[in-house]
């Protein structure tokens, strides 16, 4: 029972690391990095560099400006709105990512954009400030 409790707490890295750091861990470990670059280079999917808050044409001829709702929808229903120039090949992560994990990914994606980097850093700083400090020995 103690091991199960430890495992549950250890695996809850969103609450352990905070949204920005947990989002980076998810990006690296859940396959995002294999299709989405951070440096603007082309990949199977759009780069996360300056993605947040910047308009981009979609394959249906409309345009979208990625915000929290757009990114959440893209993670859960990736074929709903596809960036122009890309194929609808992203799998859904519905059922395999929790809401806190999706929020962490959104924070990480915000951090990759000049216009929302400070907001993402504040989210992480607020998280760290709210964590109880360990007693000094």
N, C-alpha and C positions, 0 to 999 in steps of 0.2 A: 504494500500500500504506500509506503514511504517513497519507493522508487517511482510508482505511478504518479504521485503528486509532484515529485521532482521533475519527472519527464514532462508533465503537463506544463509546469512553470518554465522549464528550460526551452520548450518548443514554442512558447508564447513570446517570440522575439520582438514582436511589435511593441508589447508592453515593456520588454527588457531594454531594447535598443532605442526606441522612439521611432516616429514615422519616417524621418529622412534616412536614417541608417538602416532601418528595416526595409524600406523601399529599395535601397541600393542592394541589400542582400537578396531580395526577391528578384530584382533585375538580373543579378548575376546567376542565381540558382534555379530560377523557374523558366529559363529559356528565352527571356526577353532579349538578352544581349545577342543572341544568334541571328536576330532579324532587325533589331533596332539599334543603330549606333548612337553614340553620344557626341560625336565630333562632326556631324553633318554629312558624313560619307554615306553613299547609297547602300542600301541593303534590301532584303526582301520586303521589309516594312520601312516606313518613314523614320528618319533619325529623330531622336528625342531632343536634339539640340535646337533650341528656340522654337519648339513645337507649341508649347502652351501659350495661348492667347494670340497666336498669329494666324490669320485667315489662310485657308488653303482650299483649292478646288477639289470637289469630289467627283467620282466617276459618273454620277447621275447628272452632272452639269451644274449642280448647286455649289455653294461654298460653305465651309464650316470654320468656326474659330474655336479650336480646342479649349474647353474649360473643364471643370471637374465632372460635369454631367456627360460631356462628350467622351472623355477618357473612360469613365465608368461604363458607358454604353459600349465603347469599343472593346473593352476587356470582356464584357459579358456577352455582347452580341456583335462580334467583329465584322460581320458582313452587312450590318445595317447601314453604315456610312463608310465607304472605302475611299481613301485618298486617290486622286487622279494620278495615274502613272504606276499604280500598284495593283497586284492581283488580290482577290479576296481569299487569301490562303491562311490567315491567322486562325488558329483554333479558338474556341470559346474557353474561357476559364471559369464559366458559371459552375458552381458546385465544387471547384477545386481551390478557389481563393475565398477567404472570409472578407467581410466588409472592412474590418480593420486593415487587412492586407491590401485590399484595393485602395483604401485611403492612403496607405503608406506608399504604394506605387505612384499615386497621383502626386503626393508631396515630392517624391523623387523626380518625377517628370517636371514638376514646376521648377525644381532646383536647376534643371538643365536649360532653362530659359532666362535670358537677361531680365525680362519684364516681371518675373515672379520669383527669382532666386531669393531675394530678401524675405519674401513671405514664407518660403519653405524653411529658411534658416530660423526665422522667428518661431515657426511651429515646433521645430526641433528644440530650440532654446527654451521655449515655454514648457515643453515636455521634461527636459532635463531639470529645470528649476522646480518642477512639481514633484520630482522623485525625492523620497526621503533620503537624506544623507546617511551613509553608514557611520556608526559611532566610531570615533577614533580610539585606538587602543592605547 
